């Protein structure tokens, strides 16, 4: 039976070929959520918590750091963007390796790098040393973003795939906000407080690393390599002897991975460009604004201690939680396009208002924050759904690499932009980035909700 012509189940999902054909088996895409799913999700969520925490610590550490190691605008921008540059490199390298060597090896290696480099931040004595370590941390994070998204997508049932993948953003945001809260209250507690703040990221990283020992390989990847018996042993061990894999799960090329060149062939190039561009346009304003949130609030004359920064961090968490609900309720495409439009309008308003309109500015900033955090959930959902197993890690890796390269450039340029052009023109430029993302999404965003992973990656 053709997978694209199967019927629809009572739950609204297309019925699986295995169930329709014999009634005795069930596809991995359709198994009920079980303890193993929760375990894999917890391991990837723990990683995203750590990654959000690592990126969040730098915003408030910079002020304390600057008193021991003086920084000009160049070094401030470089320090803020260094981890993003590392993610760019790591997602490309580890994305390529994960499609060739497997998901499980990268799942461990990436967090070994993050853990060691995070603790070493305590001992830096020069700006270049901290930049180098944060590039290394980002390198490990890039690998983990790639393999975490791929491995959870390849194990998840389609009914819960959007929720599980979208939850990355919630957990990442909680880690990011917690780092900000610690920074607000403890970054100036002592001359070396910034060292403790940065190095504290090593604690959750070490915990995640230890708990990941023994994680199985992705059966979809094994099947794509022609290792069917190994794949089925993992499936039967964790999901039951009645569960099977879609025979087309390998995405077409059994026994080999096609690499980055495959992403630019005629059937995938539009999806490749869509994922790279929408991801980049979403995260450039996110990282640029929230890495320098205290400075931006000061630039629009919202005084420190007003509670605005704490309120906006609360909106980040609330928005991420709301995004999970919207991912369940809304079609992926409509959610993405509508959120881009709302964020763009919010930043346009901020770019046009006079500094005296502080209340309206806070309202617009709140709308922007809630919406941006909510639809950031889709960066964990779309890329792994859009690419076949043979190049899923490469596709996710390239999307992340482009997003982080753009974020690194935007974060590096933001303090210079505020200094040279002012806050209003800087906000206008970020609104233009969001507008590009909306236009690309209108033109190319596919609808992947309710589809099996194989259907979503080939439809």
N, C-alpha and C positions, 0 to 999 in steps of 0.2 A: 504493500500500500504506500502511495506517495505521502510523505510526511506533511506536505502542504495541502492535502485534500482530506485530511481527517476531520471528524465531526467535532462538535463542541460539547464539553461536559456541562453538567448542571451548574458548576461553579463559575462558568464563563470562560474557562480556559479550553483551548483546543484539546480534544482527547488524544491520548498518546497512541502510536501505532501498536505498541505491545499490548495495551489493554483492548484495543479494538479488534486485534487479530485473534487473540486466543483467550483473553480474559484471565489468564493464569499468571502473567508477569506484569511488571510495572517498570516504566523507565525511570532512570535516576532523576530526570527532570520533574517527576511527579510523586516522588516518595514524600511521606509526611515528614514534617520537621522533627528531628530527633536530637538526642544528646550530643551526637557527633557533630551535627551542624552547629550547635551552640558552642561546642569546644573550639571548632575552627573559627567561628565568628569571634569568640572571646579573644583568641590569640591575635587575630588581625585587628580587632578593636583596641586591644592593649597597645599594639604597635602604633596605631593612629593617635591614641591618647599621648603616648610618648613623643611622637613627632609634632603634634600640636603644642605640647609643652616646650619642646626644644625651640621651636620657632617663636613662641610667645615670650620666652625669657629675655630675649635680646632687647625688646622695646624698653623695658624699665631698667635693664642692666647698663644701658649705654650712659645714663646720667652719672651713676656711681663710678663706672669704668673711666669716664672722661676725666675725673678728678685725679686718677692715678696714672692714666695713659692718655694725655691730651689728644683729641681727635679733631680734625677739620672736617668740612663737609664731604670731602672725598673719602676719607677713612670711615666716617659715619655711614655713608651710603654703601661702601664696600662691605663693612661688617654686617650691616642689615641684610645685604643681598647675598652674602657668601654661601649660606646654607642652600639658598635657592639655586645658585650656580652648581653646587654639588649635586643637588637633585637632578638637574639637567643632565649632568654627565652620568650619574649612577643609573638613571632610568634607561638611558640608551644602552649602556654596557650590560647591565643586568637584564634588561629586556631581551637582548640578543642571546645572552647566556641561558636565560630561563626557558627559551624555546628550544634550546639544544641540549642542555644538561638536566633540565627538569625544574620543577617549582620548589621541591623540598630543600635542595642544597642552598638555593638563594634565600629561602625562608629563614635559614639559620645564619648564613654568612653575613647577610645585611645587618642583622642586629648585633652580631659580634663587633662589627666596625662601629656602629652607633654607640654601643656601651663603652668601649675603650676610649673613643674620642671624647665622649661626653664627660667622663671623669677627668681626663687630661686638661680640660678647660680651666680647672682650678689652678694650674701651675703656670699659666702663661705670664710672660713679662713684657710682651710687645704686641702691638696691634696685628702685625703680620702673622704672629704665631696663632692668635685667636682666629684670624681669617682662615688660615690653613686648616685648623681643627674643625671649624664650622663647615668648610668645603668638604672635609672628610665625613663629617656627620651627615651632611646632605647627600653625599655619595651613597652611603648606606641607606638613607631614607628613600632615595630614588629607587634602589633595588627593592626595598620593601613595599613601596607603593605599587610597583609593577606586579610583583609576585603575590602580594596580598589581595589585590583586586582580582587577579587571574584565578588564584586557587579557590577563593570563596565563591566566585561565579561558577567555577567548574564543579563544585560540590553542591551548590544551592538548588533547591527545587524552585521551579519558575514562579509558583504562587507566592513565594517569600523572597525571591531574588532581589526585587527592587527595594524591599524594606531592609534586607541585610546589607546590600551594597550601599544604599543611601545612608545607612546608619554610620558608615565611616565618618561622614561629615559631622554628625552629632558628637561622636566620641572625640574626634580631632578638635572640635570647637571647645568641648569641656576642658581638654588639656591645655588649649591655647588660653582660654579665659582664666583657668586656675593659675597659670604662670603669670598672667597679668595681675591677678589679685595679689599673689605673693609679691610681685614686683612693686605694686602700689604701697604695700605696708612694710616691706623688709629691704627693699633695694638700697635704702639709705641708713639702715640700722647700724652699720659699721663700715669702715673704709674698705674691707674685703667682702662686703655683702654680695657684690656682683659675682665674685668667684663662687660662693656657695650657691647662689641662684642658678648660675649656668651649669655647674657641676651636678646639681641635684637631679638633673635629667637622667643621669646615669643610673639612678635607683630603679625607676620603673623599667628602664631599658634592660637592666640585668635580670629583673624578674621575668620579663617577656622572653628573653633569651633562654633561660632555664626551662620554662614551661613549654617551649617549642620543641625541645628534644623529643624525638620519637614521632613527629608528625609524618603521616604517610604521603607518598607521592600522589599527584592528581591522576586518577584513572583515565580521564580524557586524554591527558598528555601521553600516558603509557599506550593507550589504544592508538593514538596518532603515530607512535613509534613502532607499531606492529607488535607490541608486547601485551597481547590480549589476555593471556592467562594471568599475568601479574595484575592487570587492571581489574579483572573480574574477582580476583582474590580480595582486593581492597574493597570493592563494591559489596561483595557478599559478607565480608567481615563486619563492615560498619552499617550496612543497610538491609541485609538479609539475602537469602539464597534466591528469592523470587525477583530480585531487582536486576535489571539489565541496562546496558548502555545503548544509546542510539548508534546504529552501525555507521552513520555518517558523522559521528562526533569529531572525527579527526579533521573535518573541514576539507577533505579532498586529497591531501597528499600524505599517504601512509608511509611512515618510515623516515621522513625527512622534514625539516623545517625550512621554509622558503626565505626567511629573513626579511629585512626591511624593503628589499626590492619588490616583494610580493604586495606590499601595501600600496604601491603605486601602479599596479596593473588595473586594467579598465574596470573590473568589477568592484574594486575596493577603493579606488583613488578618491571618489567623492566622500566616502565615509572617513577616510584618513584625513582629508582636508577639513571636513566638518569638525571632527573631534579635536584636531589640533587648534583650530581657530576659535571654536566656542570656548574650549577650556582656557586658552590664553586670554581671551577677552573677559572671561569671568574672574580669573584670579589676579590679573594685573591691578584693578582697583582695590580688590580685597587686601592684598598684601601691602600695596603702596600706602593705603590709608591706615590700616590697623597696625602696621609696624611703627608708624610715626604718629599714632593717635594723640599722645599728649601734646606734641608740637602742633598738630593740625588744630586741636581745640584751642590752643593758645593763639594760633594765627587768626581764628575767627572770633577771638576775644571772649572765649568762655574760660573763666578763671579756674586754675587748679583748685581742687577741694570743693568744687561746686557739685560734685557727684555725677556729672555728665559722663565721665569716662567709665565709672562703675555701672551706670545705667545702660550705656551702650554695650558693655561687655555682657550684661544680663540679656540684652536684646539678641546678642549673638547666639546664646544658648537657647533662648526661646524660639528664635528663627530656625535653628537647626532642628529642634523638636517638631516645630510646625511643618518643616520640610518633609519629615518622614510621613506625616499624615497626608500631605499634598501629593507625595510620590505614590501613595496607595490609591488616592481618590482620583487624581487627574491623569489624563494621558501625558506621557513624557513630553511630547512635542509642544502641547499647549502650555504646560507648566514652564518649559524653558523659554519660549518666546515671550510669554506674558511677564515673566520675572525680569528678563532683560529690559523690556520696555519700562517697567516701573522703576528699576534702579537707574536707568538713563534719565528719566524725568526728574527723579530726586536729585541727582547730581547737577542737572541743568539748573534746578531751582537754587541749589547752594552756590552755583557759580554766578548767579544774577542778583542775589539778595545783598543789601548793604549790611555792613557789620553790626548795625544797630538792631537788626531783626533777629535777635538771639533766640527767642522762643520758637519762631518759625524754623530757624536753622536746626534747632535740636529736634523738632518734629520731623523735618525732612531727613536728618541724619538717622533718626530712629527708623523711619520707613525704609531707607536705604539699607540699614543694618539688618533689619528683620528679613527683608526680601533677599538680600545677598546671601545671608546665612542659610535661608531656606532652600534656595535653588542651587546652592553649592553641593547639596546632596547628590545632584545629578552627575557630578564629575566622577563619582564612584560607580555610577550605574551605566551611563552610556558607553564609555570606551570598552569595558569587557564584554558588553552585549553586542557591539558592532563588528567584532573581528572573529574569524574562525579560530579554532584551537591551534592550528598550525602556526599562526602568527599572532595569537592573542597577546602574549607578553610583549612582542615587538610593537604591536599597535598601541597597547596601553602605555608602553614605555615612550614611544614617540610623542604621544599626546601629552604625557606628563612633562617630557623634556621641553617641548615647545612652550607649555604653560609656564614652567619654571624659568626658562630663559627670558620670556617676556616679563615675568614677575621680577626677576633679578634686575633687568634693565629698568623697569618702572620704579622699583624700590630704590635703586641707585640714583635715579634721576629726580625722584620726588623732592628731597631736601634742596637740591640745586634749583628745581623748578620754582619752589616756593620762594627761595632766596632771590631769584632773578626775575620771575614773571609775576609772582604773587599768588595767593591762594585761590582767587577766583578763576584765573586762567588755567591753573593746574586742575581744578575741578572740572572745567570745561573740556580739557583734554581727556580726562578719565571718562567723562560722559560720552565722548566720541568713540572711545574704545568699546564701551557697552553697546553703542549703536551698531558698530560693525558686527559684534556678536549676534545681535538680534537679526540683522539682515541675513547673515550666513545661516542662522538657524531656520529662518523662514524658507530659505532656498533649499537646504540640504538635510535638515534634521529628520531622521526616520522615526517611525512609531514602532517601538519594540515591546510594548507592554503586552502581557498575556502569552507571548511566544516562548517556545522552548529555546534554550541557548543556541542550538543549531539553527533553528528557524530565524531567530533574531539576528544572527551573524551572516545569514545568506539571503534574507528576504529583500 
